[in-house]
């Protein structure tokens, strides 16, 4: 293989990136119009809500997040000021800290979901049939597995 991309590969790549930006932008607008915090806050709350005991180390939050890498420490600090998360000592490492979701954080995540769900439908899922979504999911799953770090 020469390493040179085909025109189809270049067009598909550009469309994938634009589609992601458009869909996420639509979700962000919907959340803002509903007076909710940004999508990254939902993502953090979701990961904490799913975690055993509702707690994760910052590095584990970042590893599990669906969105781009952000400075999780700064985001968690802002969320802590809003009462959505709180710091907890790390049982395995006295120097480390964990973020723990509060009941206020759980309640906010539950209130945000219907707006997020509706935006996913409007800016993504509504453009496809269920069969097309299954096929697309398979293709994207292939990409996800190909880019996951080994080990």
Secondary structure by P-SEA (a helix, b strand, c coil): ccccccaaaaaaaaaaaaaaaaaaaaaaaaaaaaccccaaaaaaaaaaaacccccccaaaaaaaccccccaaaaaaaaaaaaccbbbbcccccccbbbbbbcaaaaaaaaaaaaaaaaaaaacccccccaaaaaaaaaaaaaaaaaacccc
